[in-house]
């Protein structure tokens, strides 16, 4: 009688929602014919980061305005092209209490005017430490449409932005590359000067 053959490796199957946790929204998320995650050039995943901090005034219905961006530029200089522009609202502190983090879809978001102003700066991406750049509900997602129509992908559910300086850090976006995916999980790394 021969001994049973034991496998030398293990395999697993993963089933997940592509839009939960830290994730990327590709243009195809709401732009017919837009790029999917796998079609975004890798060069657009590595770039300088700017962090616009509105945490001191953000609340569950706060809408980030063009004035917030202009105030940042007045203090730190113009936002250059080909950057990752991240909004630190402080909302990620609620992550461990899902009912507060989701808050019946009340959390800081981005105004259409702010989205248009950012698009004029030609960023690679816009990120936020909330569930969405828009308040979910209905059929209106203006910030998504403005950003994604202008080939600017979105990163949502960021965290630890309080540890990233306003300027001077480099960002590396590492989305899970799934062919044809309109969104997907992403690891986001900020490389800061020591």
C-alpha positions in Angstrom: 0.0 0.0 0.0 1.4 3.4 -1.0 1.3 6.4 1.2 -1.0 9.2 0.0 0.7 11.9 -2.0 0.7 15.2 -0.2 0.7 18.3 -2.3 3.7 20.6 -2.0 1.7 23.8 -2.4 -1.6 25.3 -1.5 -4.0 27.2 -3.8 -6.8 29.5 -2.9 -9.7 31.2 -4.6 -10.5 34.8 -3.8 -13.9 36.4 -4.4 -14.1 40.2 -3.8 -15.9 43.4 -4.7 -13.7 45.6 -6.8 -14.9 48.8 -5.3 -14.4 48.3 -1.5 -11.4 49.2 0.5 -8.7 51.3 -1.1 -9.5 51.1 -4.8 -9.0 52.7 -8.2 -11.8 53.9 -10.4 -10.7 53.8 -14.1 -12.3 56.1 -16.7 -14.4 53.2 -17.9 -16.1 53.2 -14.5 -18.5 55.9 -16.0 -17.2 56.9 -19.4 -18.3 54.7 -22.3 -15.2 53.5 -24.1 -12.9 54.9 -21.4 -9.8 53.1 -20.3 -10.1 50.1 -18.0 -7.6 49.6 -15.2 -5.3 47.4 -17.3 -5.2 50.1 -20.0 -3.8 52.8 -17.8 -0.2 53.3 -18.6 2.1 52.2 -15.7 3.9 55.6 -15.9 0.7 57.2 -14.6 0.9 55.2 -11.3 4.2 56.8 -10.1 4.3 60.5 -9.6 4.6 63.3 -7.0 1.8 63.6 -4.5 0.2 66.8 -3.1 -2.0 66.5 -0.1 -4.7 69.1 0.4 -5.6 69.0 4.1 -9.2 70.0 5.0 -9.4 67.8 8.1 -9.8 70.7 10.5 -13.0 71.9 8.9 -14.4 68.7 7.2 -17.6 67.2 8.6 -20.1 64.7 7.3 -21.7 67.0 4.8 -18.5 69.0 3.9 -18.0 69.6 0.2 -14.4 70.4 -0.8 -14.5 73.6 -2.8 -12.3 75.3 -5.4 -11.5 77.8 -2.6 -9.8 74.9 -0.7 -7.6 74.2 -3.6 -6.7 77.8 -4.2 -5.9 78.3 -0.5 -3.5 75.3 -0.8 -1.8 76.8 -3.8 -1.5 80.2 -2.1 0.4 78.5 0.7 2.3 75.8 -1.2 2.6 77.0 -4.8 0.8 75.9 -7.9 -0.1 72.2 -8.3 2.0 70.9 -11.1 0.8 68.7 -14.0 1.2 64.9 -13.7 0.7 64.7 -9.9 -1.5 62.6 -7.6 -3.8 65.1 -5.8 -5.1 63.7 -2.5 -7.7 65.2 -0.2 -7.2 64.6 3.5 -10.5 65.0 5.2 -9.7 63.0 8.3 -12.6 60.7 7.6 -10.5 57.5 7.5 -10.4 57.7 11.4 -13.9 56.1 11.2 -12.8 53.1 9.2 -13.0 50.7 12.1 -16.6 51.6 12.8 -18.3 50.9 9.4 -21.7 52.4 10.4 -19.9 55.7 11.2 -17.6 55.5 8.1 -20.6 54.9 5.8 -22.8 57.2 7.8 -25.8 56.7 5.5 -23.7 58.1 2.7 -22.9 61.3 4.5 -19.1 62.0 4.4 -16.9 64.7 2.8 -17.0 64.9 -1.0 -15.6 67.0 -3.9 -17.6 69.7 -5.5 -17.9 69.9 -9.3 -16.1 73.2 -9.3 -13.2 71.7 -7.4 -13.1 68.8 -9.8 -12.9 71.2 -12.8 -10.2 73.2 -11.2 -8.1 70.1 -10.4 -8.6 68.8 -14.0 -7.1 72.1 -15.3 -4.0 71.2 -13.3 -3.7 67.9 -15.4 -3.2 65.4 -12.6 -2.8 61.7 -13.1 -5.2 60.9 -10.2 -7.4 62.4 -7.5 -7.7 60.6 -4.2 -9.8 61.0 -1.1 -10.0 59.3 2.3 -13.7 58.7 2.1 -15.9 56.1 0.3 -16.3 58.3 -2.8 -15.6 61.7 -4.3 -19.3 62.1 -4.8 -22.2 61.5 -2.4 -23.8 58.2 -3.5 -27.5 58.3 -4.4 -29.5 59.1 -7.5 -27.9 59.2 -10.9 -25.7 62.3 -10.4 -21.9 61.7 -9.9 -20.5 65.0 -11.2 -17.0 64.7 -9.7 -16.6 61.2 -11.1 -17.7 62.3 -14.5 -15.5 65.4 -14.6 -12.4 63.6 -13.5 -12.8 60.4 -15.4 -13.9 62.1 -18.7 -10.6 63.9 -18.5 -8.5 60.7 -18.1 -7.9 61.3 -14.4 -8.4 58.2 -12.4 -9.7 58.2 -8.9 -8.5 56.5 -5.7 -11.0 56.2 -2.9 -10.8 55.0 0.7 -7.2 56.3 1.3 -5.8 56.3 4.8 -2.8 57.7 6.7 -2.8 60.9 4.7 -2.0 62.7 8.0 1.5 61.1 7.7 2.1 62.5 4.2 3.5 66.0 3.7 1.6 68.6 1.7 4.3 68.4 -1.0 7.5 66.5 -1.6 6.3 62.9 -1.4 6.2 60.5 -4.3 3.2 58.2 -4.8 3.1 54.7 -6.1 -0.3 53.3 -7.0 -0.4 49.5 -7.3 -3.9 48.5 -8.5 -4.8 44.8 -9.0 -4.6 44.6 -12.8 -7.7 42.7 -14.0 -8.3 42.8 -17.7 -11.4 44.8 -18.5 -11.9 46.0 -14.9 -13.5 49.4 -14.4 -12.4 49.6 -10.8 -10.2 47.4 -8.6 -8.4 47.1 -5.3 -5.2 49.1 -5.0 -2.3 49.5 -2.7 -1.1 53.1 -2.4 2.3 53.9 -1.2 3.7 57.3 -0.3 7.5 57.6 -0.4 8.4 60.5 1.9 11.8 62.1 2.5 13.2 61.3 5.9 
